[in-house]
């Protein structure tokens, strides 16, 4: 088995054993990575690669949006922010505008960091039996 196959097997195993919270974290990390790669591709004047990476990020944001539980009031605000991120990704892709992509990346990073804190708090609450 070559290194690429081993890496794929490892990634699949990570996904299969991850909690829903960890899967969401993986999605945020993936979206951030793809936006970063899209920005880099624009800098390298590789517009086809920039488009493909941007579309991957858009797909992840759409998945995050579809999984947002809207039974809570704050979820509606969260969803509007996700819609805004998607809008920035789309506009950044159409215009090949790094500024819009950087804004989307910044927001995704803030969402990811917030999610990490939520996971920590949930784990702490479970540890003390709340």
C-alpha positions, 0 to 999 in steps of 0.5 A, a space after each residue: 500500500 502506497 502513502 496516498 492509499 494509507 493517508 486515504 484509509 487514515 482519513 476514512 477511519 477518522 471520519 468513521 470514528 468521529 463524533 458529530 461535533 468533530 465532523 463539524 470541526 473537520 468541515 470547518 477545517 476543510 473549508 478554510 483549507 480550500 479557501 486558502 488553496 483558492 487564494 493561493 491559486 489566484 496568486 499563481 494565476 491558476 484560475 481553474 484550480 482556484 475555481 475548483 478549490 472555491 467550489 469545494 469550500 462552497 460545498 462545505 459551507 452549504 453542508 454546514 448550512 443544511 446541518 444548522 439546527 434552526 430550532 434555536 433563535 441564535 441559529 437563525 443568526 448563525 445561518 445568516 452569517 453562513 449565507 453571507 460567507 457563501 455569498 462572499 465565496 461565490 462573489 470571490 470566485 466570480 471576480 477572482 477577488 482575494 479580498 472577498 475570499 480572505 473575508 470568508 476565510 476570516 469568518 470561517 476561522 472565527 466560526 471554527 474557533 467558536 466551535 472548538 470552544 463549544 466542544 471544550 465546554 461540552 466535554 467539561 460539562 460531561 466530565 463533571 456530570 452536568 
